[in-house]
Amino acid sequence: MGKYQVTQKQWIGAMGASEDRTTSAYGKGDNYPIYYVSWYDAIVFCNKLSITDGLTPVYSIVVSGADNTNPEQWGTIPTSINAVWNAVKMDKNANGYRLPTEAEWEYACRADTTTAYSYGDTANGDYMWFIGNNMPNGTKPVGTKKPNPWGLYDMHGNVWEWCWDWYGVYVSGTQTDPTGPASSPTGRIVRGGPWQDTETNLRSAYRWPGFSPTNRHYLDGFRLVRGK
């Protein structure tokens, strides 16, 4: 799991300066988190960075009848719902970068805690950027608040973090490393809460009921996971 949310410097390094969608109105700089990023954008970034770093890409999309892991051959990133892109496959055995599953995200956020937040049951601005302490409004450089017990920063607040899963009602009974439903009318999961939200929506367990994978919003960013 990435120690920090993906930064604007990392994003531009993999995607190119022409893909910089950030503005000074919501925070701009190398160490600020990237935002205005759709779920489709995020999986492209993951594979591009994997290829750049000499790793095996995790995601594949069918191109000309065959699975293809090279985003340069996937075509233009969709800005409307796309059935081919929604059918993207994830190879969790690959050693490249990917989005966490929702279960992985909450496991890492909690860091063996059972409290409302990874540091306790009461909102504490020492650990998170949220509406109660975020003036002036906007994102803030990653890692400027205290980390959770496992050394991960901004698990609560700053920007929403895309996860792999489609949104769905939790299945009853014990689950081992679940990945959610095959599809959902509400969209893909985001977790962690943004700088513009109240502390209630930044709790470790809080689930937003999905965003369209095309959604590019000033509150949406992500964090990476890498296989071994």
C-alpha positions as CSV (number, residue, x, y, z in Angstrom):
1,M,0.0,0.0,0.0
2,G,1.3,3.4,-0.9
3,K,2.5,5.5,2.0
4,Y,0.9,8.6,0.4
5,Q,-1.9,9.4,-2.0
6,V,-0.6,9.7,-5.6
7,T,0.9,13.1,-6.0
8,Q,0.7,15.5,-8.9
9,K,4.4,15.0,-9.6
10,Q,3.9,11.2,-9.9
11,W,0.9,11.7,-12.1
12,I,2.6,14.0,-14.5
13,G,5.7,11.8,-14.6
14,A,3.6,8.9,-15.9
15,M,0.8,10.6,-17.8
16,G,2.6,13.7,-19.2
17,A,2.1,17.4,-18.5
18,S,-0.8,17.6,-21.0
19,E,-2.8,15.4,-18.5
20,D,-2.4,17.9,-15.6
21,R,-6.0,18.8,-14.7
22,T,-5.3,20.5,-11.3
23,T,-5.9,24.1,-10.5
24,S,-4.6,26.6,-7.9
25,A,-8.1,26.8,-6.6
26,Y,-7.9,23.3,-5.1
27,G,-4.2,23.0,-4.5
28,K,-1.4,22.8,-7.0
29,G,2.2,21.5,-6.6
30,D,4.5,18.5,-6.8
31,N,3.5,17.1,-3.4
32,Y,-0.2,17.8,-3.6
33,P,-2.5,14.8,-4.3
34,I,-3.7,14.5,-7.9
35,Y,-7.4,15.0,-8.4
36,Y,-9.9,15.4,-11.2
37,V,-9.0,11.8,-11.9
38,S,-11.6,9.2,-13.0
39,W,-11.5,5.5,-12.3
40,Y,-10.6,4.9,-15.9
41,D,-7.8,7.4,-15.6
42,A,-6.4,5.7,-12.5
43,I,-6.1,2.2,-14.1
44,V,-4.3,3.8,-17.1
45,F,-1.9,5.4,-14.7
46,C,-1.3,2.2,-12.9
47,N,-0.3,0.3,-16.0
48,K,1.8,3.1,-17.4
49,L,3.7,3.4,-14.2
50,S,4.2,-0.4,-14.0
51,I,5.6,-0.4,-17.6
52,T,7.9,2.5,-16.9
53,D,9.2,0.8,-13.7
54,G,9.8,-2.5,-15.5
55,L,6.9,-4.3,-13.7
56,T,4.2,-6.5,-15.0
57,P,1.0,-4.5,-15.6
58,V,-2.0,-5.6,-13.6
59,Y,-4.9,-4.5,-15.8
60,S,-5.9,-5.8,-19.2
61,I,-8.6,-4.7,-21.7
62,V,-9.7,-6.6,-24.7
63,V,-8.3,-5.0,-27.9
64,S,-8.8,-6.6,-31.3
65,G,-10.1,-9.8,-29.6
66,A,-7.2,-10.2,-27.2
67,D,-6.3,-9.1,-23.6
68,N,-3.9,-6.2,-23.8
69,T,-2.0,-4.6,-20.9
70,N,-0.6,-1.6,-22.8
71,P,-2.7,1.5,-22.2
72,E,-1.2,3.1,-25.4
73,Q,-3.3,0.6,-27.3
74,W,-6.5,0.9,-25.4
75,G,-7.6,4.1,-27.2
76,T,-8.8,7.3,-25.7
77,I,-9.8,7.2,-22.0
78,P,-13.6,7.2,-22.0
79,T,-15.6,10.1,-20.7
80,S,-18.9,8.2,-20.8
81,I,-19.6,4.7,-19.6
82,N,-17.8,2.1,-21.7
83,A,-18.6,-1.6,-21.6
84,V,-15.2,-2.7,-22.8
85,W,-13.4,-0.7,-20.2
86,N,-15.9,-1.8,-17.5
87,A,-14.9,-5.4,-18.3
88,V,-11.2,-4.7,-17.5
89,K,-9.5,-7.7,-15.9
90,M,-7.2,-7.5,-12.8
91,D,-4.3,-9.9,-12.4
92,K,-3.5,-9.8,-8.7
93,N,-0.5,-12.1,-9.2
94,A,1.2,-9.4,-11.3
95,N,3.8,-7.3,-9.5
96,G,2.7,-4.0,-11.0
97,Y,0.7,-1.2,-9.5
98,R,-3.0,-1.3,-9.0
99,L,-5.9,0.2,-7.0
100,P,-6.6,-1.5,-3.6
101,T,-9.8,-3.5,-3.3
102,E,-12.2,-2.0,-0.8
103,A,-11.4,-4.7,1.7
104,E,-7.6,-4.0,1.4
105,W,-8.2,-0.3,1.7
106,E,-10.2,-0.6,5.0
107,Y,-7.8,-3.2,6.4
108,A,-4.9,-0.8,5.7
109,C,-6.8,2.2,7.0
110,R,-7.8,0.5,10.3
111,A,-4.3,-0.9,10.9
112,D,-5.5,-3.4,13.4
113,T,-7.8,-0.9,15.2
114,T,-11.6,-1.2,15.8
115,T,-12.3,2.5,16.6
116,A,-14.1,4.9,14.4
117,Y,-10.8,6.3,13.1
118,S,-7.4,4.6,13.0
119,Y,-6.3,6.8,15.9
120,G,-9.5,6.7,18.1
121,D,-13.2,7.4,18.3
122,T,-13.1,11.2,18.2
123,A,-12.2,13.3,15.1
124,N,-8.8,14.8,15.5
125,G,-7.4,17.4,13.1
126,D,-3.8,16.3,13.8
127,Y,-4.5,13.2,11.6
128,M,-6.7,14.5,8.8
129,W,-7.8,17.4,6.5
130,F,-11.5,17.9,6.7
131,I,-14.1,20.7,6.7
132,G,-13.3,21.4,10.4
133,N,-9.7,22.5,9.8
134,N,-9.2,23.0,6.1
135,M,-8.8,26.7,5.6
136,P,-8.2,27.9,3.0
137,N,-10.3,25.3,1.2
138,G,-8.5,22.8,-1.1
139,T,-6.2,19.8,-1.0
140,K,-3.0,20.0,1.1
141,P,0.4,18.4,0.5
142,V,0.4,14.7,1.3
143,G,2.0,13.5,4.5
144,T,1.5,16.8,6.5
145,K,-0.7,15.2,9.1
146,K,0.1,12.3,11.4
147,P,0.0,8.8,9.9
148,N,-2.1,5.9,11.0
149,P,-0.4,3.1,13.2
150,W,1.0,1.5,10.1
151,G,2.7,4.6,8.8
152,L,0.1,5.5,6.1
153,Y,-0.8,9.1,5.7
154,D,-4.1,10.8,4.7
155,M,-6.1,7.7,5.1
156,H,-8.8,10.0,6.5
157,G,-9.4,13.1,4.4
158,N,-7.6,15.2,1.8
159,V,-9.1,13.4,-1.3
160,W,-11.4,10.5,-1.9
161,E,-9.5,7.4,-2.9
162,W,-10.7,5.2,-5.7
163,C,-10.8,1.4,-5.0
164,W,-11.1,-1.5,-7.5
165,D,-14.6,-2.6,-6.4
166,W,-18.0,-1.8,-7.7
167,Y,-20.3,-0.7,-4.9
168,G,-22.5,-3.3,-3.4
169,V,-24.2,-4.4,-0.2
170,Y,-21.9,-6.4,2.0
171,V,-22.4,-10.2,1.7
172,S,-23.3,-11.8,5.1
173,G,-20.9,-14.2,6.7
174,T,-17.1,-14.4,6.7
175,Q,-15.4,-13.3,3.6
176,T,-11.7,-13.8,2.6
177,D,-10.2,-11.0,0.5
178,P,-13.5,-10.1,-1.3
179,T,-13.6,-7.9,-4.4
180,G,-17.2,-6.9,-4.5
181,P,-19.9,-7.5,-7.1
182,A,-19.3,-7.8,-10.8
183,S,-21.1,-4.6,-11.6
184,S,-23.2,-1.9,-9.9
185,P,-25.6,0.8,-11.1
186,T,-24.1,3.3,-8.6
187,G,-20.5,3.0,-9.6
188,R,-17.0,2.2,-8.3
189,I,-16.2,2.6,-4.6
190,V,-14.3,5.6,-3.1
191,R,-13.0,5.6,0.5
192,G,-11.4,7.9,3.0
193,G,-13.4,11.1,2.6
194,P,-12.3,14.4,1.2
195,W,-11.1,17.8,2.6
196,Q,-14.6,19.2,2.0
197,D,-16.5,16.7,4.1
198,T,-17.5,16.4,7.7
199,E,-15.6,14.1,10.1
200,T,-18.4,11.5,10.1
201,N,-17.7,10.7,6.5
202,L,-14.0,10.2,7.1
203,R,-14.4,7.2,9.5
204,S,-12.6,4.0,8.7
205,A,-15.8,2.2,7.9
206,Y,-17.6,4.9,5.9
207,R,-18.7,3.8,2.4
208,W,-19.7,6.3,-0.3
209,P,-22.3,4.5,-2.6
210,G,-20.1,4.7,-5.6
211,F,-19.1,7.1,-8.4
212,S,-19.3,6.6,-12.1
213,P,-15.9,5.3,-13.3
214,T,-16.0,8.4,-15.7
215,N,-16.3,10.8,-12.8
216,R,-13.6,13.5,-12.7
217,H,-14.1,15.6,-9.6
218,Y,-11.9,18.0,-7.6
219,L,-12.3,15.7,-4.6
220,D,-11.3,12.4,-6.3
221,G,-7.8,10.9,-6.1
222,F,-6.3,7.5,-5.4
223,R,-3.5,5.5,-3.7
224,L,-1.5,2.6,-5.1
225,V,-1.0,-1.0,-4.1
226,R,1.7,-3.1,-5.5
227,G,1.9,-6.9,-5.7
228,K,5.0,-8.8,-4.6
